[in-house]
C-alpha cells in the first residue's frame, strides 16, 4: 500500500522505509514499542524494565499498569528508580462502560506524585 504523500511526514517510499527499519544482525524488522497515553490521547515510545514497569522516554517517567480482563484498570506514573512502595506515584483508575473506557479518576482526587503504587486498590479516587 503506497504512502499518501499529502499526509506523509517523509518523502521516502514505503519500501525505503521498510529497508531502513530492518535489523540486519537479527534479520527482522525493527519496531518501536508504543503505549497509549489515555490522559493525553497519544502514543508514546516505551521501554520495559526488569520489573515489568513501563518507562516512557518522552516523559522520563516509569509507568506501571494493572490489567483486568485485558483492560487497564490502574495506571501509575513516577520518576525512574522509585520503588512501588514509595509515596512518589500519580495513580489513575480507569472506569468502564461495558468494554469502553468511560472516565479517569485520580488517587486522592489530584494529580500529585504522592501515592504508593502497592496501595492502589485501597486508595480513594475521584
N, C-alpha and C positions, 0 to 999 in steps of 0.2 A: 504494500500500500504506500503510494508516494506521500511525502510530507507536503502539506498545503503551505506553500511559500508565503501566503499572505498572513498566516498566523504563526509561522515558524520563527524561532529566535536564532536560526542559523541558516547559512546558505549551503551547508553540506547536504548531500543526498542521504537518503535512508541507509544505503549500502555503505557509504563512507562513515556514517555514524556507527553502524554495526561493527565495521572493521576497527574503528578506534576504540570500541568497547570490548574488544577481545583480549583475554589474558592468554598470552602465548605460552607461558610456563605450564598452565593447567589446561590449556586448550578448551576454555569455556568463555561464555560471555560474562563480563564483569558487570555486576549490577549494584545499585545503591539501595540499601535497605531504608525504607521510608516509613514513618509512622504518622498517623493522623493526629493533629492537634485540634481537639474539638473546641477549645477556647478561642483560638484564632482562625479556625476553619482553613487550615493549610496543612500540607505535607511537610515533614521535616526529616532531614537525614539523621539517622540514628546509629549508635553502636550499642552492643550488649556487653556488659562487663561480666566477670566470672560469677557474680551472684545472681545474674539474670536481670539486673536493673538496666533500664534503657537510658543511655546518655545521648541527649540531643546536642549535636555540635554547634548549632546556631545559637542556642541559649546558654551554653555552658552549664547545663543543669543535668542532674540524674533524674530519671523518671522511673517509677515503679507502677505497675498496673496489676490489679486483681480482676480476674475474669470470672463471670458466672454464665454458664451456658454460651460460651464463646463471645459474650458481650462484656466490654469493660464496665465494671461497677465502681471501682475506686481508682483514681489516678492521683499519684503523689509526685511532687517535684521538690528537689532540694539541690544544694550545691554538691558537686562531686566530692566524694570522700566522706560524706555524712553517713552515720550509721542509721539503720532503720529504727533504732531505739533512742535516737536523739530528737529533741524538740526543735527540729530545723526543717520541717516539711510543710508545704502547702498541699492540702488534700482536698480533692474534689470527689463528690459522689454523683454518678450519672443516673438519673431517673429514666424509666422507660414507659412508653405507652405501647403495649404489645411488644414487638421486636424493635421498635423505633425509639431512639433517644428522644426524650421529651424535655428534660431540664437538667441543669447542673447546679448542685448546691455545694457550698464550701464548709469545711470544718470550722466551727465557731462562728459561722456566718461571715467570714472575712477571708482575704487572700494573703494573710500573713504567713510567713515561713516559721511557725511556732508550734507545730503539732508533731506528734510521734507516729510514724507510719505503722508501727506494730499495734497501735491503739485505734486504728481507723474504724473498726467495727463498733466501737463503743463511744465514739465522739458524736456531738450534736451537729447537725447540718441544717443550714438554711440559706 
